[in-house]
């Protein structure tokens, strides 16, 4: 999440879409990513990782 916050702090990347891909389906993690500046938080399940 530090990386997302850093990207958002740079003027030239403030409008860059940021998607967080995670294996954790935690409300705290999702809220942290969105608060840091991610546009979306997507949970990848183990079966989806093999595709």
One Martini backbone bead per residue (centre of mass of N, CA, C, O) as a GRO file, in nm:
protein
   51
    1UNK     BB    1   0.053   0.066  -0.012
    2UNK     BB    2   0.296   0.248  -0.040
    3UNK     BB    3   0.303   0.252  -0.349
    4UNK     BB    4   0.035   0.386  -0.398
    5UNK     BB    5   0.094   0.645  -0.239
    6UNK     BB    6   0.338   0.724  -0.410
    7UNK     BB    7   0.199   0.747  -0.681
    8UNK     BB    8  -0.012   0.964  -0.581
    9UNK     BB    9   0.220   1.183  -0.509
   10UNK     BB   10   0.255   1.193  -0.815
   11UNK     BB   11   0.139   1.400  -1.046
   12UNK     BB   12   0.167   1.218  -1.317
   13UNK     BB   13  -0.007   0.965  -1.146
   14UNK     BB   14  -0.297   1.054  -1.034
   15UNK     BB   15  -0.467   0.917  -1.298
   16UNK     BB   16  -0.374   0.640  -1.258
   17UNK     BB   17  -0.471   0.332  -1.272
   18UNK     BB   18  -0.535   0.126  -0.974
   19UNK     BB   19  -0.483  -0.220  -0.915
   20UNK     BB   20  -0.567  -0.457  -0.666
   21UNK     BB   21  -0.413  -0.767  -0.619
   22UNK     BB   22  -0.550  -1.041  -0.420
   23UNK     BB   23  -0.582  -1.307  -0.162
   24UNK     BB   24  -0.731  -1.113   0.027
   25UNK     BB   25  -1.060  -1.103   0.201
   26UNK     BB   26  -1.033  -0.799   0.339
   27UNK     BB   27  -1.162  -0.512   0.458
   28UNK     BB   28  -0.900  -0.378   0.554
   29UNK     BB   29  -0.737  -0.410   0.293
   30UNK     BB   30  -0.932  -0.272   0.104
   31UNK     BB   31  -0.946   0.001   0.252
   32UNK     BB   32  -0.642   0.059   0.238
   33UNK     BB   33  -0.618   0.067  -0.071
   34UNK     BB   34  -0.833   0.288  -0.123
   35UNK     BB   35  -0.703   0.502   0.062
   36UNK     BB   36  -0.424   0.504  -0.099
   37UNK     BB   37  -0.564   0.498  -0.426
   38UNK     BB   38  -0.719   0.280  -0.528
   39UNK     BB   39  -0.970   0.184  -0.765
   40UNK     BB   40  -0.922  -0.132  -0.703
   41UNK     BB   41  -1.025  -0.458  -0.549
   42UNK     BB   42  -0.895  -0.779  -0.624
   43UNK     BB   43  -0.983  -1.117  -0.588
   44UNK     BB   44  -0.773  -1.404  -0.596
   45UNK     BB   45  -0.804  -1.723  -0.652
   46UNK     BB   46  -0.636  -2.010  -0.684
   47UNK     BB   47  -0.782  -2.098  -0.952
   48UNK     BB   48  -0.721  -1.822  -1.105
   49UNK     BB   49  -0.401  -1.839  -1.102
   50UNK     BB   50  -0.378  -2.082  -1.324
   51UNK     BB   51  -0.475  -1.924  -1.597
   0.00000   0.00000   0.00000
